[in-house]
Amino acid sequence: MSSTLPTTADQPLLRRADLGGLSLPNRVVMAPLTRGRAANAALVPTELHAAYYGQRATAGLIITEGTWVSERAVGFVHVPGIYREDQIAGWRRVTDVVHALGGRIVLQLWHTGAASHPDHLGGELPGGPSAVNPRTRSFTAGGFKETVTPREMTTADIAATVADFRAAAENARRAGFDGVEIGALGAFLIAQFLNPRLNRRTDAYGGDRTGRRRLLLDIVDAVAEPWHGRCVGVRLAPYWNEGEHFRADEETLADHDALVTELNDRPVAYLHLRGRDRTTADEAPDLAALARYRRRFDGPLIANNGFDRESGNAVLDAGIADAVSFGTHFIANPDLVTRFALRQEPAVGDPATYYTGGAGGYVDYALSGSGAGVADALVPGV
């Protein structure tokens, strides 16, 4: 055997890891990726989803696409839910396939809040922390549309939303997932409550950083109940920049400092942290930006945004993260772990197929080894 073959000593990405009760064979995590393949009225995962996630079961951990916790959460076309019995059954098909292939999979819970659009909600206004337009876009059946001014959520609305997250976590457990991840990033509901430019409330869910983070903390506590342990991850993006309302300044970064510190007192399995955006394609990820929160969080940390094999190994070597998640790399490389192990260049995906529906650009990328027949076995004609 050639002495140039990689080993786990050469690549930290290939080493085993424990994330709050989840035992991972490697540290290559599949990040949540919205792909718009639940093209049915009930938003039920299909055989395509089982093939897609099954193909990627060699990942140390799969985190699914963001999944609706209720009908009120919907804000993107053809995204599956976890609030109906048929959706639970569809996801059970996915988890059965992933587990049969030796994988581990958690479900990301999603609510778009004010970033939704009346087109998704039967003509009704979406709810948000305050009646302030987040000024982003929602992907509807008619294409991307500008958001509108939402209605301010009442305390009863907030209580119902927390209950929706808890029910979704219980449904995920019934569907066979190994845990759940709370999506608290981007321009969506939880991030809206964390944002002082959108959250202008004066009640217990606003007023200052303690009030603004209360919704997330209430959701963490509620979501953890069905799991009886630390099987709940939290995904944050303190450096998110989008439009006039979402920008990383010292106030929002300090808010996240305090939030991440408080998560140490909650039943959190891991923190999934999206780092700064790179300014050029060849720029390395900003490790110092991630280290700011590594110093504040005592549990496992997954680093995300702009990593490749080299920079992924570097952030692990530096002790800044315990695992690294990859998004677009996993679209075109179902066997990304194998490619990393063999130091092969990853294939490049086709952005034109990211949200188009169907098998094309979803389950038809080349897959090496014994997993090559997964799509053929599960989806006739693929």
C-alpha positions in Angstrom: 0.0 0.0 0.0 1.3 3.4 -0.9 2.7 5.5 1.9 0.9 8.5 0.4 -2.6 7.2 1.2 -4.3 9.5 3.7 -4.9 8.5 7.3 -7.0 10.0 10.1 -3.8 11.5 11.5 -3.4 13.4 8.2 -6.9 14.6 8.1 -8.9 15.5 11.2 -12.0 15.5 9.1 -11.8 11.7 9.0 -11.6 11.2 12.7 -14.4 10.0 14.9 -16.3 12.5 17.1 -19.1 12.7 19.7 -21.7 15.4 19.4 -23.8 15.5 22.5 -24.7 11.8 22.4 -24.3 11.3 18.6 -21.3 9.1 17.8 -19.9 10.2 14.3 -17.5 8.0 12.2 -16.1 11.2 10.7 -16.4 15.0 11.1 -17.8 15.8 7.6 -21.3 17.0 8.2 -23.9 17.6 5.5 -25.4 21.1 6.0 -29.1 21.8 5.6 -29.9 22.4 1.9 -33.3 23.6 0.6 -33.9 21.8 -2.6 -37.6 22.2 -3.3 -38.4 18.5 -4.2 -41.6 18.0 -2.1 -43.7 18.8 -5.2 -47.0 17.7 -3.8 -49.9 19.5 -2.1 -49.3 17.8 1.3 -45.6 18.7 1.3 -44.7 15.0 2.0 -41.1 13.7 1.5 -41.0 11.3 -1.5 -38.8 8.4 -2.8 -36.5 11.1 -4.2 -35.8 12.3 -0.7 -35.0 8.8 0.5 -32.6 8.3 -2.5 -31.0 11.7 -2.0 -30.2 11.4 1.7 -29.4 7.7 1.3 -26.7 8.5 -1.3 -25.1 10.8 1.3 -25.2 8.4 4.3 -21.4 8.3 4.6 -21.5 11.8 6.0 -20.6 11.8 9.7 -23.9 13.5 10.2 -26.7 14.5 7.8 -28.7 17.6 8.8 -31.8 17.8 6.6 -33.2 20.7 4.7 -35.2 23.1 6.9 -38.6 21.5 7.5 -41.9 23.3 8.3 -43.1 22.9 11.9 -46.6 23.9 10.9 -48.7 25.4 8.1 -48.1 28.8 9.6 -44.3 28.3 9.2 -44.4 27.9 5.4 -42.5 30.4 3.3 -40.8 28.6 0.4 -42.3 26.5 -2.3 -42.1 22.6 -2.3 -40.4 22.3 1.1 -41.5 19.3 3.2 -43.2 19.6 6.6 -43.2 17.5 9.8 -46.7 18.4 11.1 -48.9 15.8 9.4 -49.0 12.0 9.7 -48.3 11.5 6.0 -45.2 13.7 6.3 -44.0 11.7 9.3 -44.4 8.5 7.3 -42.5 10.0 4.4 -39.6 11.0 6.6 -39.6 7.6 8.2 -38.8 6.2 4.8 -35.8 8.6 4.6 -34.5 7.7 8.1 -34.9 4.0 7.5 -32.8 4.2 4.3 -30.1 6.3 5.9 -29.9 4.1 9.0 -29.8 0.9 6.8 -26.8 2.4 5.1 -25.0 3.2 8.4 -25.8 6.9 8.5 -27.0 9.3 11.2 -29.6 12.0 10.4 -31.2 14.9 12.3 -34.1 17.1 11.1 -33.8 20.9 10.9 -36.9 22.7 12.1 -37.9 25.8 10.2 -40.3 28.7 10.5 -40.0 31.7 8.1 -42.1 34.1 10.1 -42.3 37.6 8.5 -40.1 36.4 5.6 -43.1 34.4 4.3 -45.7 35.8 1.9 -49.5 35.8 1.8 -49.2 33.5 -1.2 -48.1 30.7 1.1 -50.7 31.5 3.8 -54.0 31.5 2.0 -53.8 35.3 1.6 -53.2 36.0 5.2 -50.4 38.2 6.5 -47.4 36.4 7.9 -46.6 37.0 11.6 -43.4 38.5 12.9 -42.0 40.0 16.1 -43.2 43.5 15.1 -45.1 45.1 12.1 -41.8 45.7 10.3 -41.1 44.5 6.8 -37.9 42.4 6.8 -37.4 43.5 3.2 -36.3 40.1 1.8 -37.8 37.8 -0.8 -40.0 34.7 -0.5 -39.9 32.0 -3.2 -43.5 31.3 -4.1 -45.2 29.3 -6.9 -45.0 32.5 -8.9 -41.3 32.9 -8.3 -39.5 35.2 -5.9 -41.7 37.9 -4.4 -40.9 40.8 -2.1 -42.0 40.4 1.5 -44.8 42.5 3.0 -45.3 44.2 6.3 -46.3 41.4 8.7 -48.7 41.5 11.6 -47.2 41.6 15.1 -47.5 38.2 16.8 -49.5 38.2 20.0 -48.3 36.3 23.0 -50.8 33.7 22.2 -49.3 33.4 18.7 -45.9 33.0 20.3 -47.1 30.3 22.7 -48.7 28.4 19.7 -45.4 28.7 17.8 -43.4 27.2 20.6 -45.9 24.4 20.9 -45.6 23.8 17.1 -41.8 23.4 17.5 -42.3 21.0 20.4 -44.8 18.9 18.4 -42.5 18.9 15.4 -39.7 17.6 17.6 -41.9 14.8 18.8 -42.9 14.0 15.2 -39.2 13.9 14.2 -38.6 11.4 17.0 -41.5 9.3 15.8 -40.1 9.5 12.2 -36.9 7.9 13.4 -34.5 10.9 13.4 -31.4 10.8 15.6 -32.1 14.4 16.8 -33.3 17.8 15.6 -31.6 21.1 14.8 -33.3 24.5 15.4 -32.8 26.8 12.5 -32.2 30.2 14.1 -30.4 32.0 11.3 -31.0 33.9 8.1 -33.9 36.3 7.7 -36.4 33.9 9.4 -38.6 33.9 12.5 -36.1 33.2 15.3 -33.5 35.5 13.8 -36.2 38.2 13.4 -36.9 38.0 17.1 -33.1 38.3 17.8 -32.8 41.4 15.6 -33.3 44.8 17.3 -34.2 46.4 14.0 -37.2 44.0 13.5 -38.1 43.3 17.1 -39.5 46.5 18.5 -41.6 44.8 21.2 -41.8 46.1 24.7 -43.1 42.8 26.3 -41.2 39.8 27.6 -40.1 38.9 24.0 -38.5 42.2 23.2 -37.2 45.4 24.8 -33.5 44.3 25.3 -31.3 41.4 24.3 -32.6 39.2 27.1 -36.1 39.6 25.9 -35.2 39.2 22.2 -33.5 35.8 22.8 -36.4 34.5 24.9 -38.2 32.9 21.9 -35.2 30.9 21.0 -34.6 29.7 24.5 -38.3 28.8 25.0 -38.1 26.8 21.8 -34.9 25.0 22.9 -36.6 24.0 26.1 -39.7 22.8 24.4 -37.9 20.9 21.6 -35.7 19.1 24.1 -38.7 17.6 26.0 -39.5 14.8 23.6 -35.9 13.7 23.4 -35.1 13.2 27.1 -31.5 14.2 26.5 -29.1 16.4 24.6 -30.2 15.6 21.0 -31.0 19.2 20.1 -28.7 21.3 17.9 -28.9 25.1 17.4 -27.8 26.8 14.2 -26.9 30.5 14.4 -25.5 33.0 11.9 -24.2 36.1 13.9 -22.4 37.4 10.8 -25.5 37.3 8.5 -25.7 40.3 6.2 -28.8 40.9 4.0 -30.5 44.1 3.1 -31.1 47.0 5.4 -32.3 45.0 8.5 -29.8 42.2 8.7 -26.2 43.3 9.3 -23.5 42.1 11.6 -22.6 45.1 13.8 -21.2 45.3 17.3 -24.7 45.3 18.9 -25.8 42.1 17.1 -22.5 40.4 17.7 -22.6 41.2 21.4 -26.2 39.9 21.5 -25.0 36.6 20.1 -22.1 36.6 22.6 -24.6 36.6 25.4 -27.0 34.2 23.7 -24.2 31.6 23.0 -23.1 31.8 26.6 -26.6 31.2 27.8 -27.0 28.2 25.6 -24.5 26.4 27.9 -27.3 26.2 30.5 -29.7 24.6 28.0 -29.9 21.0 26.8 -28.0 21.7 23.5 -26.1 18.9 21.8 -24.1 21.1 19.5 -23.8 24.7 18.2 -23.9 24.9 14.4 -22.2 28.2 13.5 -22.3 29.9 10.1 -19.2 32.1 9.8 -18.5 35.2 7.9 -19.1 35.3 4.1 -15.9 35.3 2.1 -15.3 38.3 -0.2 -13.7 36.2 -2.9 -14.0 32.5 -3.9 -10.4 31.7 -3.1 -10.4 33.5 0.3 -10.1 31.2 3.3 -12.9 31.2 6.0 -12.4 33.6 8.8 -11.4 31.4 11.7 -11.1 34.2 14.2 -14.8 35.0 13.7 -15.7 31.4 14.7 -13.2 31.4 17.6 -15.1 34.3 19.1 -18.0 32.0 19.8 -15.9 28.9 20.5 -14.6 30.7 23.5 -18.1 31.1 24.8 -19.7 27.7 24.1 -18.6 24.7 26.2 -20.2 22.0 23.9 -19.3 20.7 20.5 -19.2 23.2 17.7 -19.8 22.6 13.9 -18.2 25.3 11.7 -19.9 26.2 8.4 -19.6 28.5 5.4 -17.0 28.4 2.6 -14.9 25.4 3.8 -13.2 22.9 1.6 -11.1 19.9 2.6 -8.0 21.9 3.4 -9.6 24.7 5.4 -11.9 22.1 7.1 -8.9 20.2 8.4 -7.3 23.4 9.4 -10.2 24.6 11.6 -10.3 21.2 13.3 -6.5 21.2 13.8 -6.8 24.6 15.4 -9.3 23.4 17.9 -11.9 26.0 16.8 -14.5 23.4 15.8 -15.3 19.7 16.4 -16.8 19.1 13.0 -17.3 21.0 9.7 -20.5 21.2 7.6 -20.5 21.4 3.8 -23.5 22.6 1.7 -22.9 23.0 -2.0 -20.1 20.4 -2.0 -22.7 17.7 -0.9 -25.0 18.7 -3.8 -22.7 17.4 -6.5 -20.7 15.0 -4.4 -22.8 12.3 -2.6 -19.5 10.6 -1.8 -17.8 13.7 -0.4 -16.2 11.8 2.5 -14.6 9.4 0.1 -13.4 12.2 -2.1 -11.9 14.0 0.8 -10.2 10.7 2.0 -8.6 10.2 -1.4 -7.8 13.9 -1.8 -9.9 14.1 -5.0 -11.2 17.4 -6.3 -15.0 17.6 -5.7 -17.3 17.9 -8.6 -19.2 21.2 -9.2 -23.0 21.3 -9.0 -25.4 23.1 -11.4 -27.2 26.0 -9.6 -29.9 26.0 -12.3 -31.1 22.7 -10.9 -31.1 23.6 -7.2 -34.8 24.2 -6.8 -36.3 22.9 -10.1 -37.9 19.7 -8.8 -37.4 16.2 -10.1 -34.4 13.8 -10.2 -32.2 16.0 -12.4 -29.5 17.7 -10.4 -30.7 16.0 -7.3 -30.0 12.2 -7.3 -28.2 11.8 -10.6 -24.6 12.9 -9.6 -21.9 10.3 -9.8 -21.6 8.1 -6.8 -18.8 5.6 -6.3 -18.7 2.3 -4.5 -21.5 0.2 -3.1 -23.8 3.3 -2.8 -24.0 3.7 -6.6 -27.2 1.8 -6.9 -29.1 3.6 -4.2 -31.0 5.9 -6.6 -31.6 3.0 -9.1 -33.1 0.9 -6.3 -35.3 3.6 -4.8 -36.4 5.7 -7.8 -37.3 3.9 -11.0 -35.8 5.5 -14.1 -33.0 7.3 -12.3 
